[in-house]
């Protein structure tokens, strides 16, 4: 089993910044990808940013230029730096990891951006 523990959510005013962190632990043999998804009330969970094997990254169009994902393969951690936050970024943010082709999720951390 793999456990993902997130930290760093909270309340921030529009235009502000937050940094989310996620650490993976447990039976980690090969992490293919790590990243972040989010789910706003009444909406489906959506990809925010993903760091795949080989160092490639993928961002949702809505966060490009504002969010930056960084991953430490040695520590099995992934961070999400969120700048220029907007009220529409308000959601529960979930850490994601794919280990040996099995998907794992964190418990989620709330990010609220006030206007």
C-alpha positions as CSV (number, residue, x, y, z in Angstrom):
1,X,0.0,0.0,0.0
2,X,1.0,3.6,-0.7
3,X,-0.1,6.5,1.5
4,X,-0.2,10.1,0.3
5,X,-0.2,12.9,2.8
6,X,-1.0,16.5,1.7
7,X,-0.4,19.7,3.5
8,X,-0.5,23.4,2.7
9,X,-4.1,24.2,1.9
10,X,-6.0,27.1,3.4
11,X,-7.7,30.4,2.8
12,X,-6.2,33.2,0.7
13,X,-7.3,36.3,-1.0
14,X,-7.5,36.5,-4.8
15,X,-4.1,37.3,-6.2
16,X,-2.3,35.5,-3.4
17,X,-0.2,32.4,-3.3
18,X,-0.2,29.0,-1.6
19,X,2.1,26.0,-1.8
20,X,0.8,22.5,-1.5
21,X,3.0,19.6,-0.6
22,X,2.5,15.8,-0.8
23,X,4.7,13.0,0.5
24,X,4.3,9.4,-0.5
25,X,5.2,6.5,1.8
26,X,4.7,2.8,2.0
27,X,5.4,0.1,-0.5
28,X,6.9,2.4,-3.1
29,X,8.9,0.6,-5.8
30,X,8.4,2.6,-8.9
31,X,6.5,5.8,-9.0
32,X,5.4,6.5,-12.6
33,X,3.7,9.8,-12.1
34,X,2.8,12.2,-9.3
35,X,0.6,15.2,-9.5
36,X,-2.4,17.1,-8.3
37,X,-6.1,17.0,-9.1
38,X,-8.9,19.2,-7.8
39,X,-12.6,19.0,-7.3
40,X,-14.9,22.0,-6.8
41,X,-18.4,21.6,-5.3
42,X,-20.8,20.1,-7.9
43,X,-18.0,19.5,-10.4
44,X,-16.0,16.5,-11.5
45,X,-12.5,16.0,-10.3
46,X,-10.0,17.5,-12.8
47,X,-6.3,17.4,-13.5
48,X,-4.4,20.4,-12.3
49,X,-0.8,19.4,-12.9
50,X,1.0,16.1,-13.5
51,X,4.7,15.1,-13.4
52,X,5.1,12.0,-15.4
53,X,8.1,9.7,-15.8
54,X,11.1,11.2,-17.6
55,X,10.4,14.7,-16.2
56,X,7.6,15.7,-18.4
57,X,4.9,17.9,-17.0
58,X,1.3,18.6,-17.9
59,X,-0.9,21.5,-16.7
60,X,-4.6,22.3,-17.1
61,X,-5.0,25.3,-19.4
62,X,-6.7,27.2,-16.6
63,X,-3.5,27.2,-14.4
64,X,-0.8,27.5,-17.0
65,X,1.6,30.3,-16.1
66,X,0.3,30.5,-12.6
67,X,0.9,27.1,-11.1
68,X,4.2,25.2,-11.0
69,X,4.6,21.5,-10.1
70,X,7.9,20.2,-8.7
71,X,8.8,16.7,-7.8
72,X,11.6,15.1,-5.8
73,X,12.0,11.5,-7.0
74,X,14.5,10.7,-4.3
75,X,12.0,11.7,-1.5
76,X,8.8,10.8,-3.3
77,X,7.4,14.2,-2.8
78,X,5.5,16.5,-5.1
79,X,4.7,20.2,-4.5
80,X,2.4,22.6,-6.2
81,X,3.2,26.3,-6.1
82,X,0.1,28.3,-6.8
83,X,0.4,32.0,-7.7
84,X,-2.1,34.6,-8.8
85,X,-4.9,32.6,-7.3
86,X,-8.4,33.2,-8.4
87,X,-11.8,32.5,-6.7
88,X,-12.4,29.8,-9.4
89,X,-9.4,27.9,-8.0
90,X,-11.4,27.2,-4.9
91,X,-11.6,23.4,-4.6
92,X,-10.4,20.4,-2.7
93,X,-7.0,19.5,-4.0
94,X,-5.9,15.9,-4.1
95,X,-2.4,14.5,-4.4
96,X,-2.1,11.7,-7.0
97,X,0.5,9.0,-7.5
98,X,0.7,6.1,-9.9
99,X,2.8,3.3,-8.5
100,X,3.3,0.2,-10.6
101,X,0.2,1.2,-12.7
102,X,-2.0,1.5,-9.6
103,X,-3.5,4.9,-8.8
104,X,-3.4,6.3,-5.3
105,X,-5.0,9.4,-3.9
106,X,-4.5,11.6,-0.8
107,X,-7.3,12.6,1.5
108,X,-7.5,16.1,0.0
109,X,-6.8,19.6,1.2
110,X,-9.1,22.5,0.9
111,X,-8.0,25.6,-0.9
112,X,-10.4,28.6,-0.7
113,X,-9.7,31.8,-2.6
114,X,-11.8,34.8,-1.5
115,X,-12.6,37.7,-3.9
